[in-house]
Amino acid sequence: MTAQRRERSFDPPAELDFDVPAAADLLQDFLRRETRKAGYARAVLGLSGGVDSSAAAALACRALGPRNVLCALLPHRMSSPESLRDARRVSRRLGARSVLIEITPMIDAYFARHRRVSRLRRGNKMARERMAVLYDLSARDGALVVGTSNKTELLLGYGTIFGDMASGLNPLGDLYKTQIRMLALHLGVPEDIVWKTPTADLWAGQTDEKEIGYRYTDIDRLLVLLVDRRVDHREAIAAGFPRRMLARITRLIASSQFKRRLPLIAKISPRTVGIDFRYPRDWGR
């Protein structure tokens, strides 16, 4: 079955539909142009075997060429073997280079003296350890770190600050999870990866939708109303969204604002980084 046929078999909600081929071309150009502007010709990213990282890897390979993309497979002993198999399958399919680095020794050594560690602490440490490895590979290979967080995750704060939310460039951050699936089908990501249950794979049985409490499709439809169309709560309720869901999603957006900005700097001088001094990244070139 071709990618085009797979796309037609998926009927997304009207508010989430978009021109997928045009977006793919735009994102490829974004990656190519901004990588070169930053002074790099290669990219490195963490490939988990999920739809987001698979789509980001496919875009990077199209933009820079497969041999200029390094896919880092970074499992922990608690990670699902299926995730590792899927990551290997995607990297082989793309023709990208790959490296397998177990993070178990680093994580277990850190928590060796702590008998009682919450799943949240361990999960956050794993996410930050993976990003530390990616930035070391970046320094080793002269490759820019490509991010894989989507718009849904960024808005809900569903990610680890300075962990999986970190990157040099993020091609997916303005597409909702539902839209990432559409993009991935267009890019030829295997259907079983596109449709498998989303998980950060931080502990056994963990899934995104179980933690958030709602399906991604419903979350995305609500986020389009609240964020893109800027409707008020009364309009969202009139559109059929339960008050409890509306309260939870708006609370998550508000409480995670600190994750979506650079660290806030106390203003002393006339020109403060991030406040008054906000030239584009290529200022002076």
C-alpha positions as CSV (number, residue, x, y, z in Angstrom):
1,M,0.0,0.0,0.0
2,T,1.5,3.4,-1.0
3,A,1.8,6.3,1.3
4,Q,-0.8,8.2,-0.7
5,R,-3.3,5.4,-0.2
6,R,-2.6,5.3,3.5
7,E,-3.2,9.0,3.8
8,R,-6.6,8.7,2.1
9,S,-7.6,5.9,4.5
10,F,-7.1,8.3,7.5
11,D,-10.0,10.8,7.8
12,P,-8.8,13.4,10.3
13,P,-11.1,15.9,12.1
14,A,-11.7,18.9,9.8
15,E,-10.0,21.3,12.2
16,L,-6.8,19.3,12.1
17,D,-6.7,18.7,8.4
18,F,-3.8,20.5,6.5
19,D,-1.8,20.3,3.3
20,V,0.5,17.5,4.3
21,P,2.8,17.5,1.2
22,A,3.3,21.3,1.3
23,A,4.1,21.0,5.0
24,A,6.6,18.3,4.4
25,D,8.4,20.4,1.8
26,L,8.4,23.4,4.1
27,L,9.8,21.4,7.0
28,Q,12.5,19.8,4.8
29,D,13.5,23.3,3.6
30,F,13.5,24.5,7.2
31,L,15.8,21.8,8.4
32,R,18.2,22.2,5.4
33,R,18.3,26.0,5.6
34,E,18.5,26.4,9.4
35,T,21.0,23.6,9.9
36,R,23.4,25.3,7.4
37,K,22.7,28.7,8.9
38,A,23.8,27.4,12.3
39,G,27.0,26.2,10.6
40,Y,26.3,22.5,10.4
41,A,25.8,20.0,7.6
42,R,24.8,17.0,9.8
43,A,22.1,16.2,12.4
44,V,21.7,13.8,15.3
45,L,18.5,12.8,17.0
46,G,17.1,10.3,19.5
47,L,15.1,7.6,17.7
48,S,12.7,5.9,20.1
49,G,10.7,3.9,17.6
50,G,7.7,6.1,18.0
51,V,5.9,8.2,15.4
52,D,7.3,11.6,16.3
53,S,11.0,10.7,16.2
54,S,10.4,8.5,13.1
55,A,8.9,11.5,11.3
56,A,11.7,13.8,12.4
57,A,14.3,11.3,11.2
58,A,12.6,11.0,7.9
59,L,12.5,14.7,7.4
60,A,16.1,15.1,8.4
61,C,17.2,12.4,5.9
62,R,15.3,14.1,3.1
63,A,16.7,17.5,4.0
64,L,20.4,16.6,4.6
65,G,20.8,13.1,3.1
66,P,20.6,9.8,5.1
67,R,24.4,9.6,5.6
68,N,24.4,13.0,7.3
69,V,21.8,11.9,9.9
70,L,22.8,9.9,13.0
71,C,19.9,8.2,14.8
72,A,20.8,7.5,18.4
73,L,19.1,4.5,20.0
74,L,19.2,5.1,23.8
75,P,17.4,2.3,25.6
76,H,17.3,1.6,29.4
77,R,16.8,-1.8,30.8
78,M,13.2,-0.9,31.6
79,S,12.6,0.2,28.0
80,S,10.3,-1.9,25.7
81,P,12.3,-4.3,23.4
82,E,9.6,-3.5,20.8
83,S,10.6,0.1,20.8
84,L,14.2,-0.7,20.1
85,R,13.2,-3.1,17.3
86,D,11.0,-0.4,15.7
87,A,13.8,2.2,16.0
88,R,16.3,-0.1,14.3
89,R,13.7,-0.8,11.6
90,V,13.1,2.9,10.9
91,S,16.9,3.7,10.7
92,R,17.5,0.9,8.3
93,R,14.5,1.9,6.2
94,L,15.8,5.4,6.0
95,G,19.4,4.4,5.3
96,A,20.5,6.7,8.2
97,R,23.5,6.0,10.4
98,S,22.7,4.7,13.8
99,V,24.4,4.1,17.2
100,L,23.2,2.1,20.2
101,I,24.1,3.5,23.6
102,E,22.6,1.9,26.7
103,I,21.8,4.5,29.4
104,T,21.2,1.9,32.1
105,P,24.7,2.2,33.6
106,M,24.5,6.0,34.0
107,I,21.0,5.9,35.4
108,D,21.5,3.0,37.8
109,A,24.8,4.4,39.1
110,Y,23.1,7.8,39.9
111,F,20.3,6.1,41.8
112,A,22.4,3.4,43.4
113,R,22.2,5.1,46.9
114,H,18.5,5.9,46.7
115,R,16.3,3.0,47.6
116,R,13.0,4.8,47.0
117,V,12.9,6.7,43.8
118,S,9.6,7.9,42.2
119,R,8.9,6.9,38.6
120,L,8.8,10.6,37.8
121,R,12.3,11.3,39.1
122,R,13.7,8.3,37.3
123,G,11.8,9.1,34.1
124,N,13.1,12.7,34.1
125,K,16.6,11.6,34.7
126,M,16.4,9.1,31.8
127,A,15.1,11.9,29.5
128,R,17.9,14.2,30.5
129,E,20.6,11.5,30.3
130,R,19.4,10.8,26.7
131,M,19.7,14.5,25.8
132,A,23.2,14.7,27.4
133,V,24.3,11.8,25.2
134,L,22.8,13.5,22.1
135,Y,24.7,16.7,22.8
136,D,27.9,14.7,23.3
137,L,27.3,13.1,20.0
138,S,26.7,16.5,18.5
139,A,30.0,17.7,19.8
140,R,31.8,14.6,18.6
141,D,30.3,14.6,15.1
142,G,29.7,18.3,14.5
143,A,26.0,17.6,14.1
144,L,23.0,19.7,15.2
145,V,20.5,18.1,17.6
146,V,17.1,17.8,16.0
147,G,14.1,17.8,18.4
148,T,11.1,15.6,18.2
149,S,8.5,17.2,20.5
150,N,5.1,18.0,18.9
151,K,2.8,20.9,19.5
152,T,0.5,18.9,21.8
153,E,3.3,17.9,24.1
154,L,4.8,21.4,24.2
155,L,1.4,23.0,25.0
156,L,0.6,20.5,27.8
157,G,4.2,20.5,29.1
158,Y,4.2,16.8,28.5
159,G,7.9,16.4,28.4
160,T,11.1,16.9,30.4
161,I,12.6,20.4,30.4
162,F,16.2,20.2,29.3
163,G,15.5,16.5,28.4
164,D,13.4,15.5,25.5
165,M,12.1,19.1,25.1
166,A,15.7,20.3,24.3
167,S,17.1,20.6,20.8
168,G,18.9,22.9,18.4
169,L,16.1,22.8,15.9
170,N,12.6,21.3,16.1
171,P,10.7,20.7,12.9
172,L,7.6,19.2,14.6
173,G,6.8,21.7,17.3
174,D,4.0,23.4,15.3
175,L,2.1,20.3,14.4
176,Y,-0.3,18.5,16.8
177,K,0.1,14.8,17.5
178,T,-2.8,13.9,15.1
179,Q,-1.1,15.9,12.4
180,I,2.3,14.2,13.0
181,R,0.6,10.9,12.2
182,M,-0.7,12.3,8.9
183,L,2.8,13.7,8.1
184,A,4.4,10.3,9.1
185,L,2.1,8.4,6.7
186,H,3.1,10.8,3.9
187,L,6.8,10.3,4.7
188,G,6.4,6.5,4.5
189,V,6.8,5.7,8.2
190,P,5.4,2.1,8.7
191,E,1.7,2.1,9.6
192,D,2.2,0.0,12.7
193,I,4.5,2.6,14.1
194,V,2.2,5.5,13.2
195,W,-0.7,3.9,15.0
196,K,0.9,2.2,17.9
197,T,0.0,3.4,21.4
198,P,2.0,6.6,22.2
199,T,4.4,6.2,25.1
200,A,7.5,7.9,26.5
201,D,8.6,4.3,27.4
202,L,9.9,5.4,30.8
203,W,8.3,2.5,32.8
204,A,6.3,-0.6,32.0
205,G,2.7,0.1,31.0
206,Q,3.2,3.8,30.7
207,T,1.2,5.5,27.9
208,D,0.7,9.2,27.1
209,E,-3.1,9.1,26.9
210,K,-3.5,7.2,30.2
211,E,-1.4,9.8,32.0
212,I,-3.1,12.8,30.4
213,G,-6.6,11.2,30.7
214,Y,-7.9,11.8,27.2
215,R,-7.3,10.7,23.6
216,Y,-4.9,12.7,21.5
217,T,-7.5,13.4,18.8
218,D,-9.9,14.9,21.3
219,I,-7.0,16.9,23.0
220,D,-5.9,18.2,19.7
221,R,-9.4,19.3,18.7
222,L,-9.7,21.2,21.9
223,L,-6.2,22.8,21.6
224,V,-7.0,24.1,18.1
225,L,-10.0,25.9,19.6
226,L,-8.2,27.3,22.7
227,V,-4.8,28.1,21.1
228,D,-5.2,28.6,17.4
229,R,-8.7,30.1,17.3
230,R,-8.5,31.6,20.8
231,V,-12.1,30.8,21.8
232,D,-13.3,31.3,25.3
233,H,-14.5,28.5,27.6
234,R,-18.1,29.0,26.9
235,E,-17.6,28.4,23.2
236,A,-15.5,25.3,23.9
237,I,-18.2,23.9,26.1
238,A,-20.8,24.7,23.4
239,A,-18.6,22.8,21.0
240,G,-19.2,19.7,23.1
241,F,-16.1,19.5,25.3
242,P,-16.7,18.5,28.9
243,R,-16.0,21.0,31.6
244,R,-13.7,18.6,33.4
245,M,-11.6,18.1,30.3
246,L,-11.5,21.8,29.6
247,A,-10.3,22.5,33.2
248,R,-7.6,19.9,33.0
249,I,-6.2,20.9,29.7
250,T,-6.2,24.7,30.5
251,R,-4.5,23.9,33.8
252,L,-1.8,21.9,32.1
253,I,-1.2,24.7,29.6
254,A,-0.9,27.3,32.3
255,S,1.2,25.3,34.7
256,S,3.8,24.4,32.0
257,Q,4.4,27.9,30.7
258,F,7.9,27.9,32.3
259,K,8.9,25.0,30.0
260,R,8.2,26.9,26.9
261,R,10.5,29.9,27.5
262,L,14.1,30.6,28.2
263,P,15.0,31.0,31.9
264,L,13.6,34.3,33.0
265,I,16.4,36.8,33.7
266,A,15.9,39.5,36.3
267,K,16.1,42.9,34.5
268,I,18.9,45.2,35.6
269,S,20.3,46.8,32.5
270,P,18.6,48.7,29.6
271,R,19.1,45.7,27.3
272,T,18.3,42.3,28.8
273,V,18.7,39.0,27.0
274,G,15.3,37.5,26.2
275,I,13.4,40.7,27.2
276,D,14.7,43.7,25.2
277,F,17.5,42.0,23.3
278,R,15.7,39.7,21.0
279,Y,17.3,40.0,17.6
280,P,16.9,37.1,15.2
281,R,19.5,34.3,15.6
282,D,21.3,35.4,12.4
283,W,21.7,39.0,13.7
284,G,24.8,40.6,12.4
285,R,25.4,38.1,9.5
